[in-house]
Each structure stands twice: as structure tokens, then as C-alpha cells.
Amino acid sequence: MPTVLEGVLEGHDGPEPRVRTSDVRAVLQRVVRTGDESGKSVALIAERADVSTRTVYRVLQPDSSKPTISLKLADALVLAAGAHPASTCTLVWNEGREDEYETPYLF
């Protein structure tokens, strides 16, 4: 359904942007303790984000073949880590353009 934003009719057709994986990884690494042998911090993030621990570990492992993750997953993980994507993440659009994740309604 189209919405009016700042006097301009906007539609929501087309794909959502993705989020740079390295940005999400940086946020998670602030919370996940290295040397946490039992994986408690990863399990806590996974529970809060409603994803599997395997998903959290996949984001934590650098993989140059996956430079971006879905917006939904990024939001869930970053919020579970106690941060907000608007202050920490970069959006990547299908054509390769990158934008800071920002919205005038949050600040």
C-alpha cells in the first residue's frame, strides 16, 4: 500500500535492501565474548533474535562470498545485541549503491 512521506507518495514495490555483513559482525563481536567455550553469549543472541545459534555463528565467520545479509536478519541480530541498525549498519541496494541506515523518525 502506498504511503505519503514528506509530501511524496511512496510505494513499497521492489526488493528490500540488504545489510553489509561486516557491520552486523562488528556489532555482534562487541557482545560475543571470545573464549566463551560454552557459547552462552551466542545462545543468548540467538534466543533474543529468534534464530538458531548456527545462524549467529555464520554471521560471525568472515565469508567473502556473502558480503550482505537480509534486512530482517540484520535487524533481529543487531537489536538482540542491544544496538540499533540505524547507528551501526549500511544498506546495500540491488544495484550496488550503499546508504547509511537512517531514518528521521528515530532521532
N, C-alpha and C positions, 0 to 999 in steps of 0.2 A: 504494500500500500504506500503510495507516495506521501511524503511529509513536507511541510514547509519549514525550512531552516534559513534564518536570516533573510527572509523575503524571497527565497528561491525554492521552487518546487523541486524536491529531490526524490528520485526513485531508488530502489534498492535492487536493481537488476544487475546481473553480472556477478562474478566471483568475489568473494571476500579477499582482502589482502592476507598475506601470511606474515609471520613474525620471524625476525632473524634469530636463529637457534642460539648463537653465541651470546646474545643479550639475555635470553632466558637462562642459559647455563650460568652466566655470571651471577644472576640473582640467586639461583639455587646453591651455588658454591659458597655463598655467604652464610647459608643456613646448614648445609650438609657438612658435617664435621669429617675431615679426612682422618682416617684411622678408626672410625666408628665401625668396629668389626661386626657388631650385631645389626647394623643397618637401621637403627632406631630413627635417625633423622630422615632417612629416605622413606621409611614406612609412614612416618608422620606426615610428610609432604604428600605422599600418595593417598593417604586416607583423606586428608583435607581437600585434595584436588579431585577425589573420586576417580582415580586412575590406578593402574597396577604399579607395583614397585619397579617392574621391568620397564615400564614407560619412563619413569623418572630416571632410571639408570641409563636408558637410551639417550635421553636429552643431555645427561651429564657427560657422556662419552663423545669426544670430538669426532665428527664424521663429515668429511668434506663433501660427501655425496648428498648430504641433507642439510643445506645451509639455512633452510627455513622450516618452521612447523606451523600447524594451523593456528589461527587466531583463537579458536575456542580452547585448544590445549594450552597455548601460551598464557591466556588469561587465567585459566584454572591453576596452573603451576605457579605463576608469579604471585597471584593472590594468596595461594596456600603458603607461600614462603614469607608472607607478611609485607609484600611490596605492592606497588600498583604499576601495571604496564605503561601507563601514561608517563611515568617518570623514569622508566628503565628500558623501554623496548622501541625498536624500529620496525615499522611496517614495510613489507616488500610487496609491491603490486605485480600482477602478472607480466606486465611489460618490462619489469625490472626496476622501475622507479622506487626509490626509498623515501619514506616520510617518517618524521618523528611521530610517535603515537601520542597525539594530543587532542584535547577537546576543551572548548571554552567553558563547559559546564562543570568541570571538576575543580576549577581553581577560582 
